[in-house]
Amino acid sequence: MKWDWSAVSDFLPHFWDGLLVTLQALALGSVISFALGLVWALLMRLPTRWVRWPVGVVTEFVRNTPLLVQLFFLFYVLPEWGLTFSALTTGVFAIGLHYSTYTMQVYRAGIEAVPVGQWEAATALNLPWRRTWTAVILPQAIRRVVPALGNYVISMLKDTPMLMAITVLEMLGQARLYSQQHFQFTEPLTVIGVAFILVSYLASLLLRALERRLVR
Amino acid sequence: MTTGLWELVLRGVWTTIQLLFFSALLATAVSFVVGVARTHRLWIVRFLAGLYTEVFRGTSALVMIFWVFFVLPPAFGWQLVPMWAGTLALGLTYGAYGSEIVRGALNAVDPAQREGGIALSFTPWQRMRLILLPQAVPEMIPSFCNLLIELLKGTSLVSIMGMGDLAFSGNLVRLALQQSAQIYTYVLLIYFVIAFLLTRLMRGLEKRLKRGIGRDPLAEPAARDLKRAQTTGVGVGGGAA
């Protein structure tokens, strides 16, 4: 086994580009998944089963099928329907959609964990339903679910390399490009492997700090 | 879609199922070994097992697959068949997730059970095999079921390395037909059906295991009712005295 440090230093500029794209995809994907997941969770609480049923079936389907195939689906099928987006946009949307079906369950658990007394107090104070949700239920529910949502951000980070399959040049994409051009596989792949461990470790430290502040 | 293309898809399904089976076996073995090692009394064993979990949970499964396919052969001179390379990468990664499940379930067993084993002078290995694991395993099944679905979704990653699994055959059919919507819908549906069958299978397994230790999930509410109906006996003693 031979290790070539000059390959590492040659690869580093590409690595930073890749890291930037990875973090972009992660940030945007998280925002989409948090927002969409909340929408799913709220739709699942509607009294009519004509909404709950379709939403339940669709999210169950998305959750139990591979993100990779969903990426291919969006990347190749949307242009056939006349919708053309950049690869990164498609990838971010796919990741956000896939993980929204997970965050939806997190939100549901958080909403169910709000004590019944809070609902009853909101009714007793005659709050309109909009204020019941925005001022009473959601602030308490979201505070509880931050750690669980953070765990999904870390899983999302580890799924971003799949974007490489639809030509996004994130960390793994950059590593593959570099190794195919210079025929050195060991160094770039090891560098990004270590980078993934470091980033997810830092993220988990950050998350633990956040958890201490929010969950009392 | 012609019959030939369907045959291609079916061959992809078979490869996916084989890969799923082998990597699930490896992942189960890894998760039990590492999970039990994380409750070991020597700190060095606990530390090494924890290090393994952190490293393999920290990297992405796809990066691991690339590493096994491209770095292992020149570095150590091992050239693995794609099926075994995929099994190794997936099994080691998902085994690290599974070890957390095993550790959590072992820690959740009532400490009195372990103390009972010590009082009966069981060896640590006997305690693990006869007391802790039979009670912990049924509790692990729901989490392992989720992990198995994740693993099924993970097997699609090997298609990036050119292995002919279901996702890969989907790509081939797309190239042949120049039509994406139909074939990808079929592929997604097939994955969904496999996941559904796996969920059913694991639920059946959980029921059997729970019955094996006399803990019927259906019987638990009845036990709670019984407890509520019992009298506390507070007023009775006072009346007699």
Boltz contact constraints between the chains, C-beta under 6 A:
constraints:
  - contact:
      token1: [A, 1]
      token2: [B, 75]
      max_distance: 6.0
  - contact:
      token1: [A, 61]
      token2: [B, 192]
      max_distance: 6.0
  - contact:
      token1: [A, 64]
      token2: [B, 149]
      max_distance: 6.0
  - contact:
      token1: [A, 64]
      token2: [B, 192]
      max_distance: 6.0
  - contact:
      token1: [A, 64]
      token2: [B, 195]
      max_distance: 6.0
  - contact:
      token1: [A, 65]
      token2: [B, 188]
      max_distance: 6.0
  - contact:
      token1: [A, 65]
      token2: [B, 191]
      max_distance: 6.0
  - contact:
      token1: [A, 65]
      token2: [B, 192]
      max_distance: 6.0
  - contact:
      token1: [A, 66]
      token2: [B, 153]
      max_distance: 6.0
  - contact:
      token1: [A, 66]
      token2: [B, 156]
      max_distance: 6.0
  - contact:
      token1: [A, 66]
      token2: [B, 191]
      max_distance: 6.0
  - contact:
      token1: [A, 68]
      token2: [B, 156]
      max_distance: 6.0
  - contact:
      token1: [A, 68]
      token2: [B, 167]
      max_distance: 6.0
  - contact:
      token1: [A, 69]
      token2: [B, 156]
      max_distance: 6.0
  - contact:
      token1: [A, 69]
      token2: [B, 167]
      max_distance: 6.0
  - contact:
      token1: [A, 69]
      token2: [B, 187]
      max_distance: 6.0
  - contact:
      token1: [A, 69]
      token2: [B, 188]
      max_distance: 6.0
  - contact:
      token1: [A, 72]
      token2: [B, 184]
      max_distance: 6.0
  - contact:
      token1: [A, 73]
      token2: [B, 184]
      max_distance: 6.0
  - contact:
      token1: [A, 76]
      token2: [B, 180]
      max_distance: 6.0
  - contact:
      token1: [A, 77]
      token2: [B, 180]
      max_distance: 6.0
  - contact:
      token1: [A, 77]
      token2: [B, 181]
      max_distance: 6.0
  - contact:
      token1: [A, 80]
      token2: [B, 180]
      max_distance: 6.0
  - contact:
      token1: [A, 158]
      token2: [B, 60]
      max_distance: 6.0
  - contact:
      token1: [A, 161]
      token2: [B, 60]
      max_distance: 6.0
  - contact:
      token1: [A, 161]
      token2: [B, 62]
      max_distance: 6.0
  - contact:
      token1: [A, 161]
      token2: [B, 63]
      max_distance: 6.0
  - contact:
      token1: [A, 165]
      token2: [B, 160]
      max_distance: 6.0
  - contact:
      token1: [A, 185]
      token2: [B, 70]
      max_distance: 6.0
  - contact:
      token1: [A, 185]
      token2: [B, 71]
      max_distance: 6.0
  - contact:
      token1: [A, 186]
      token2: [B, 71]
      max_distance: 6.0
  - contact:
      token1: [A, 186]
      token2: [B, 75]
      max_distance: 6.0
  - contact:
      token1: [A, 189]
      token2: [B, 66]
      max_distance: 6.0
  - contact:
      token1: [A, 189]
      token2: [B, 67]
      max_distance: 6.0
  - contact:
      token1: [A, 189]
      token2: [B, 71]
      max_distance: 6.0
  - contact:
      token1: [A, 193]
      token2: [B, 59]
      max_distance: 6.0
  - contact:
      token1: [A, 193]
      token2: [B, 63]
      max_distance: 6.0
  - contact:
      token1: [A, 196]
      token2: [B, 59]
      max_distance: 6.0
  - contact:
      token1: [A, 196]
      token2: [B, 60]
      max_distance: 6.0
  - contact:
      token1: [A, 196]
      token2: [B, 63]
      max_distance: 6.0
  - contact:
      token1: [A, 197]
      token2: [B, 58]
      max_distance: 6.0
  - contact:
      token1: [A, 197]
      token2: [B, 59]
      max_distance: 6.0
  - contact:
      token1: [A, 200]
      token2: [B, 58]
      max_distance: 6.0
